């Protein structure tokens, strides 16, 4: 830890080029986002098994998804801002430990209310980590690479989800959903010592320990209208994003795929999300991330209508799922570097935490709305069309953001 800390001064983000230490820190943040993707999406992969064993409807099971997302809101709004005062490394380590314990407990649950309660705790950890690692990556990266760093680490999320999908498709029939959840708990636990070894002690409290009212500064001056637009975009974008990530396995089954192929379709979607996020992060070093974000969110509405309304063979379903991942998650993830441009470092974890904490309103309601529509036996086209309006509103809101730097 001492070697890494020595190489990364408190003003690491002011340097012109990458150092080994700053690259290692961003790589760890990428890996932490992989763990977040694993912990969030594993429940969607085991959802059909839970429905079968517990005899519950999609609408009932949607509470499990939504409680996890509500926990993310609490983490982003409540715990992440504390990192600007008491230390980002410390807060990330605590949050990952909380996730590991809660994931282990979730494997012993026997009903929807029990699992929903534990998933709320998992969500608190995930929401905290997501906000903090974006602030950390923005701080340690050279300014000309900041958009790339904050954007590309979001690609870890779909990669973690994709790998989890493939592993779950193989492991679920042999070992059951309980052991799948235990395995994800172990992976999260292994990251705690890595956090303490790699993240420099200089991150603890250096960004804002003396900042007594970070939220007030987030809302000051021109940042107020920017914050409101970011919140609208996050709410609407999360609504569509978590509708898909929570229900894509079930939606693929509704489209005619057997469960194993439906899980693979979900993994393919996440590979598209990874591809889109990396591609947009690279383009973000040369192009306006605001334009990239709004354009891809707008294109997603067309992809939704194709997936929901056009009968396709297996190859078509998988290909459309891939494109959906590129446009939806590739576009939405550009909100992270855009938010990092709006807020200064001293309150960046607070600004990002509140943007995506408020956004969890949409993340909470999206799976509930999707579960209700599935329970009402709506057509796939009608279900997907329901989420095209929020996507269009998100695209418009993003266009109005005016980054400070």
C-alpha positions as CSV (number, residue, x, y, z in Angstrom):
1,X,0.0,0.0,0.0
2,X,2.8,2.4,0.8
3,X,4.3,2.1,-2.7
4,X,1.1,2.9,-4.4
5,X,0.3,5.7,-2.1
6,X,3.7,7.3,-2.6
7,X,3.2,7.3,-6.4
8,X,-0.2,9.0,-6.3
9,X,-0.1,12.4,-4.7
10,X,-3.3,14.1,-3.6
11,X,-3.4,16.0,-6.8
12,X,-2.9,13.0,-9.1
13,X,-5.6,14.1,-11.5
14,X,-3.7,17.3,-12.2
15,X,-0.9,15.3,-14.0
16,X,-0.6,15.2,-17.8
17,X,0.1,11.5,-18.2
18,X,-0.8,8.2,-16.7
19,X,1.3,6.7,-13.9
20,X,1.4,3.0,-13.0
21,X,-0.4,3.7,-9.8
22,X,-3.2,5.7,-11.4
23,X,-3.7,3.1,-14.0
24,X,-3.8,0.4,-11.3
25,X,-6.4,2.4,-9.3
26,X,-8.7,2.8,-12.4
27,X,-8.2,-0.9,-13.2
28,X,-9.3,-1.8,-9.6
29,X,-12.4,0.5,-10.0
30,X,-13.2,-1.3,-13.2
31,X,-13.0,-4.7,-11.3
32,X,-15.2,-3.3,-8.5
33,X,-17.8,-2.3,-11.0
34,X,-17.6,-5.9,-12.3
35,X,-18.5,-7.1,-8.8
36,X,-21.4,-4.6,-8.7
37,X,-22.7,-5.9,-12.0
38,X,-22.4,-9.5,-10.7
39,X,-24.3,-8.7,-7.4
40,X,-27.1,-6.7,-9.1
41,X,-27.8,-9.0,-12.1
42,X,-27.4,-12.4,-10.4
43,X,-31.0,-12.2,-9.1
44,X,-32.4,-11.6,-12.6
45,X,-30.6,-14.8,-13.8
46,X,-32.1,-16.9,-11.0
47,X,-35.5,-15.2,-11.1
48,X,-37.2,-18.0,-13.1
49,X,-36.0,-20.6,-10.6
50,X,-37.2,-18.5,-7.7
51,X,-40.6,-18.2,-9.3
52,X,-40.8,-21.9,-9.8
53,X,-39.7,-22.9,-6.3
54,X,-41.5,-20.3,-4.4
55,X,-44.6,-20.2,-6.6
56,X,-44.6,-16.4,-7.0
57,X,-45.7,-14.1,-9.9
58,X,-43.5,-11.7,-11.8
59,X,-45.2,-8.8,-10.0
60,X,-44.4,-10.3,-6.6
61,X,-40.8,-11.0,-7.5
62,X,-40.3,-7.5,-8.9
63,X,-40.2,-6.3,-5.2
64,X,-36.9,-8.1,-4.9
65,X,-35.4,-6.1,-7.8
66,X,-36.9,-2.9,-6.6
67,X,-35.8,-3.2,-3.0
68,X,-32.2,-3.7,-4.2
69,X,-32.5,-0.6,-6.3
70,X,-34.0,1.4,-3.4
71,X,-31.0,0.3,-1.3
72,X,-28.7,1.7,-4.1
73,X,-30.6,5.1,-3.7
74,X,-29.9,5.1,0.0
75,X,-26.2,4.3,-0.7
76,X,-25.9,7.0,-3.3
77,X,-27.8,9.7,-1.3
78,X,-26.7,8.8,2.2
79,X,-23.3,7.0,2.3
80,X,-21.5,8.1,-0.8
81,X,-21.5,11.8,0.3
82,X,-19.8,10.8,3.5
83,X,-16.8,9.7,1.3
84,X,-16.2,13.4,0.5
85,X,-15.8,14.1,4.2
86,X,-14.4,10.9,5.7
87,X,-12.5,9.2,2.9
88,X,-13.3,7.3,-0.3
89,X,-11.1,4.3,0.3
90,X,-12.6,3.7,3.7
91,X,-16.1,4.0,2.4
92,X,-15.6,1.7,-0.5
93,X,-14.0,-1.0,1.7
94,X,-16.9,-0.8,4.1
95,X,-19.5,-0.9,1.3
96,X,-17.9,-4.0,-0.3
97,X,-17.8,-5.8,3.0
98,X,-21.5,-5.0,3.6
99,X,-22.3,-6.4,0.1
100,X,-20.4,-9.6,0.8
101,X,-22.1,-10.3,4.1
102,X,-25.6,-9.5,2.7
103,X,-25.1,-11.7,-0.4
104,X,-24.2,-14.6,1.9
105,X,-27.3,-14.1,4.0
106,X,-29.4,-13.9,0.8
107,X,-28.6,-17.5,0.0
108,X,-30.5,-18.6,3.1
109,X,-33.7,-16.7,2.5
110,X,-36.9,-18.6,2.0
111,X,-39.5,-16.0,0.8
112,X,-39.8,-12.9,-1.3
113,X,-40.0,-10.5,1.7
114,X,-36.8,-12.0,3.3
115,X,-34.9,-11.8,0.0
116,X,-36.2,-8.3,-0.7
117,X,-35.0,-7.1,2.8
118,X,-31.5,-8.5,2.3
119,X,-31.3,-7.1,-1.3
120,X,-32.0,-3.7,0.2
121,X,-28.8,-4.0,2.2
122,X,-26.9,-5.3,-0.8
123,X,-28.1,-2.2,-2.7
124,X,-26.8,0.2,-0.1
125,X,-23.3,-1.2,-0.7
126,X,-23.6,-1.1,-4.5
127,X,-24.9,2.5,-4.6
128,X,-22.1,3.7,-2.4
129,X,-19.4,1.9,-4.4
130,X,-20.7,3.2,-7.8
131,X,-20.6,6.8,-6.8
132,X,-17.2,6.6,-5.0
133,X,-15.3,4.8,-7.7
134,X,-16.4,7.3,-10.4
135,X,-15.1,10.1,-8.2
136,X,-11.9,8.2,-7.5
137,X,-11.3,7.5,-11.2
138,X,-11.9,11.2,-12.1
139,X,-9.5,12.3,-9.5
140,X,-6.5,10.1,-10.3
141,X,-6.8,10.3,-14.1
142,X,-5.0,12.8,-16.3
143,X,-7.5,15.6,-17.3
144,X,-7.4,14.7,-21.0
145,X,-8.3,11.1,-20.2
146,X,-10.9,11.8,-17.5
147,X,-13.9,11.1,-19.7
148,X,-12.4,7.8,-20.8
149,X,-11.5,6.7,-17.3
150,X,-14.9,7.5,-15.7
151,X,-16.8,6.1,-18.7
152,X,-14.7,2.9,-19.3
153,X,-14.9,1.8,-15.7
154,X,-18.7,1.5,-16.1
155,X,-17.9,-1.2,-18.7
156,X,-17.0,-3.4,-15.8
157,X,-20.6,-3.6,-14.7
158,X,-21.9,-5.4,-17.8
159,X,-18.8,-7.6,-18.0
160,X,-19.5,-8.8,-14.5
161,X,-23.1,-9.4,-15.4
162,X,-22.2,-11.2,-18.6
163,X,-19.7,-13.5,-16.9
164,X,-22.2,-14.2,-14.1
165,X,-24.9,-15.0,-16.7
166,X,-22.7,-17.6,-18.4
167,X,-21.6,-19.1,-15.1
168,X,-25.2,-19.1,-13.8
169,X,-26.5,-20.8,-16.9
170,X,-24.0,-23.6,-16.3
171,X,-24.1,-23.8,-12.5
172,X,-27.8,-23.3,-11.8
173,X,-29.0,-26.7,-12.9
174,X,-26.2,-28.5,-11.0
175,X,-25.8,-26.5,-7.8
176,X,-29.0,-24.5,-7.3
177,X,-29.5,-20.7,-6.8
178,X,-28.4,-20.8,-3.1
179,X,-24.8,-21.7,-4.1
180,X,-24.8,-19.2,-6.9
181,X,-25.5,-16.5,-4.4
182,X,-22.8,-17.8,-2.0
183,X,-20.2,-17.7,-4.8
184,X,-21.0,-14.1,-5.6
185,X,-20.6,-13.3,-1.9
186,X,-17.1,-14.8,-1.9
187,X,-16.0,-12.8,-4.9
188,X,-17.2,-9.5,-3.2
189,X,-15.4,-10.4,0.0
190,X,-12.1,-10.9,-1.8
191,X,-12.2,-7.4,-3.1
192,X,-12.0,-5.9,0.5
193,X,-8.3,-6.5,1.0
194,X,-7.6,-5.5,-2.6
195,X,-9.2,-2.1,-1.9
196,X,-7.1,-1.5,1.2
197,X,-3.9,-2.5,-0.6
198,X,-4.3,-0.6,-3.9
199,X,-6.3,2.6,-3.1
200,X,-3.9,5.2,-1.6
201,X,-4.4,6.5,1.9
202,X,-4.2,10.0,0.4
203,X,-7.7,9.5,-0.9
204,X,-9.0,9.4,2.7
205,X,-10.5,12.7,3.5
206,X,-8.2,14.6,1.1
207,X,-10.9,15.6,-1.3
208,X,-13.3,17.1,1.1
209,X,-12.8,16.4,4.8
210,X,-13.2,20.1,5.5
211,X,-16.2,20.5,3.3
212,X,-19.1,21.0,5.8
213,X,-21.9,21.4,3.3
214,X,-21.0,19.4,0.1
215,X,-24.7,19.1,-0.9
216,X,-25.2,22.9,-0.7
217,X,-22.2,23.3,-3.1
218,X,-23.6,20.7,-5.4
219,X,-26.7,22.9,-5.8
220,X,-24.9,26.2,-5.9
221,X,-25.2,28.6,-8.9
222,X,-25.2,27.1,-12.4
223,X,-24.9,23.6,-10.9
224,X,-28.5,23.8,-9.8
225,X,-30.1,23.6,-13.3
226,X,-27.4,21.1,-14.4
227,X,-28.2,18.9,-11.4
228,X,-31.9,19.0,-12.1
229,X,-31.3,17.9,-15.7
230,X,-28.9,15.2,-14.7
231,X,-31.5,13.9,-12.1
232,X,-34.2,13.8,-14.8
233,X,-31.9,12.0,-17.2
234,X,-30.9,9.5,-14.5
235,X,-34.4,8.8,-13.4
236,X,-35.7,8.2,-16.9
237,X,-32.6,6.3,-18.1
238,X,-32.6,4.1,-15.0
239,X,-36.2,3.3,-15.5
240,X,-35.6,1.8,-18.9
241,X,-32.2,0.3,-18.0
242,X,-33.3,-1.6,-14.9
243,X,-36.5,-2.7,-16.6
244,X,-34.2,-4.5,-19.1
245,X,-31.6,-5.7,-16.7
246,X,-34.1,-7.1,-14.3
247,X,-36.5,-8.7,-16.8
248,X,-34.5,-9.5,-20.0
249,X,-34.2,-13.2,-19.1
250,X,-38.0,-13.4,-18.6
251,X,-38.6,-11.2,-21.7
252,X,-36.5,-13.5,-23.8
253,X,-38.5,-16.5,-22.5
254,X,-41.6,-14.6,-23.5
255,X,-40.1,-14.1,-26.9
256,X,-39.9,-17.9,-27.3
257,X,-36.4,-18.9,-26.0
258,X,-35.9,-21.7,-23.4
259,X,-34.5,-20.7,-20.1
260,X,-30.9,-21.5,-20.8
261,X,-30.9,-19.6,-24.1
262,X,-32.7,-16.8,-22.4
263,X,-29.9,-16.5,-19.8
264,X,-27.4,-16.5,-22.7
265,X,-29.4,-13.7,-24.4
266,X,-29.1,-11.7,-21.2
267,X,-25.3,-12.3,-21.2
268,X,-25.2,-11.2,-24.9
269,X,-27.0,-8.0,-24.0
270,X,-24.4,-7.3,-21.3
271,X,-21.6,-8.0,-23.8
272,X,-23.2,-5.3,-26.0
273,X,-23.4,-3.0,-23.0
274,X,-19.6,-3.6,-22.5
275,X,-18.9,-2.9,-26.1
276,X,-21.0,0.2,-26.2
277,X,-19.5,1.6,-23.0
278,X,-15.9,1.1,-24.1
279,X,-16.6,2.5,-27.6
280,X,-18.3,5.6,-26.2
281,X,-15.6,6.1,-23.6
282,X,-13.0,6.1,-26.3
283,X,-15.1,8.5,-28.4
284,X,-15.6,10.6,-25.3
285,X,-11.9,11.7,-25.4
286,X,-12.6,13.4,-28.8
287,X,-16.4,14.0,-28.9
288,X,-18.9,15.6,-26.6
289,X,-20.1,13.0,-24.2
290,X,-23.4,14.9,-23.9
291,X,-24.1,14.3,-27.6
292,X,-23.0,10.7,-27.4
293,X,-25.3,10.1,-24.5
294,X,-28.4,11.7,-25.9
295,X,-28.0,10.2,-29.3
296,X,-27.7,6.6,-28.1
297,X,-30.6,6.9,-25.7
298,X,-32.7,8.2,-28.6
299,X,-31.7,5.3,-30.8
300,X,-32.6,2.8,-28.0
301,X,-36.3,3.6,-28.5
302,X,-36.1,2.2,-32.0
303,X,-34.3,-0.9,-30.8
304,X,-36.9,-1.4,-28.1
305,X,-39.7,-1.4,-30.7
306,X,-37.8,-3.9,-32.9
307,X,-37.1,-6.3,-30.0
308,X,-40.7,-6.1,-28.8
309,X,-42.6,-6.0,-32.1
310,X,-40.6,-8.0,-34.8
311,X,-40.7,-11.8,-34.7
312,X,-37.2,-13.1,-35.0
313,X,-35.3,-16.4,-34.9
314,X,-32.7,-17.1,-32.2
315,X,-29.9,-15.3,-34.0
316,X,-32.1,-12.2,-34.5
317,X,-33.1,-12.1,-30.8
318,X,-29.4,-12.4,-29.7
319,X,-28.3,-9.8,-32.2
320,X,-31.0,-7.3,-31.2
321,X,-30.1,-7.9,-27.5
322,X,-26.5,-7.1,-28.3
323,X,-27.4,-3.9,-30.1
324,X,-29.8,-2.9,-27.2
325,X,-26.9,-3.3,-24.8
326,X,-24.7,-1.0,-27.0
327,X,-27.2,1.8,-27.3
328,X,-28.9,1.6,-23.9
329,X,-26.1,1.0,-21.5
330,X,-23.4,2.5,-23.7
331,X,-25.4,5.7,-23.9
332,X,-26.6,5.8,-20.3
333,X,-23.1,5.2,-18.9
334,X,-21.9,8.5,-20.5
335,X,-23.9,10.2,-17.7
336,X,-21.1,9.3,-15.3
337,X,-18.3,11.3,-17.1
338,X,-20.9,14.0,-17.8
339,X,-21.6,14.3,-14.1
340,X,-17.9,14.3,-13.3
341,X,-17.5,17.3,-15.6
342,X,-20.3,19.2,-13.8
343,X,-19.0,18.8,-10.2
344,X,-15.6,19.8,-8.8
345,X,-13.5,17.2,-7.1
346,X,-14.1,18.4,-3.6
347,X,-17.8,17.5,-3.9
348,X,-17.7,15.0,-6.8
349,X,-18.7,11.9,-4.9
350,X,-21.6,13.9,-3.4
351,X,-22.7,15.2,-6.8
352,X,-22.4,11.8,-8.5
353,X,-24.0,10.1,-5.6
354,X,-27.0,12.4,-5.6
355,X,-27.4,12.2,-9.4
356,X,-27.6,8.4,-9.4
357,X,-29.2,8.2,-6.0
358,X,-32.1,10.4,-7.2
359,X,-32.0,8.4,-10.4
360,X,-32.8,5.2,-8.4
361,X,-36.4,6.5,-8.4
362,X,-36.5,5.3,-12.0
363,X,-34.5,2.2,-11.2
364,X,-37.0,1.3,-8.4
365,X,-40.1,1.9,-10.5
366,X,-38.8,0.4,-13.8
367,X,-38.8,-3.3,-12.6
368,X,-42.1,-2.8,-10.8
369,X,-43.8,-1.3,-13.9
370,X,-42.3,-4.1,-16.1
371,X,-43.4,-6.8,-13.7
372,X,-46.9,-5.4,-13.5
373,X,-47.1,-5.3,-17.4
374,X,-45.9,-8.8,-17.6
375,X,-48.4,-9.9,-15.0
376,X,-51.1,-8.3,-17.0
377,X,-50.0,-10.3,-20.0
378,X,-49.3,-7.2,-22.2
379,X,-47.8,-7.9,-25.6
380,X,-44.0,-7.5,-25.8
381,X,-44.4,-4.5,-28.1
382,X,-46.7,-2.7,-25.6
383,X,-44.3,-3.4,-22.8
384,X,-41.3,-2.0,-24.6
385,X,-43.2,0.9,-26.0
386,X,-44.1,1.8,-22.4
387,X,-40.4,2.7,-21.8
388,X,-39.8,4.6,-25.0
389,X,-41.2,7.9,-23.5
390,X,-38.8,8.0,-20.5
391,X,-35.9,7.3,-22.9
392,X,-36.8,10.2,-25.1
393,X,-37.2,12.5,-22.1
394,X,-33.7,11.4,-20.8
395,X,-32.2,12.2,-24.2
396,X,-33.7,15.7,-24.1
397,X,-32.6,16.4,-20.6
398,X,-29.0,15.4,-21.3
399,X,-28.9,17.9,-24.2
400,X,-29.5,20.8,-21.8
401,X,-26.6,20.0,-19.4
402,X,-23.7,22.5,-19.6
403,X,-20.5,21.0,-18.2
404,X,-18.3,23.3,-16.1
405,X,-15.0,21.8,-17.4
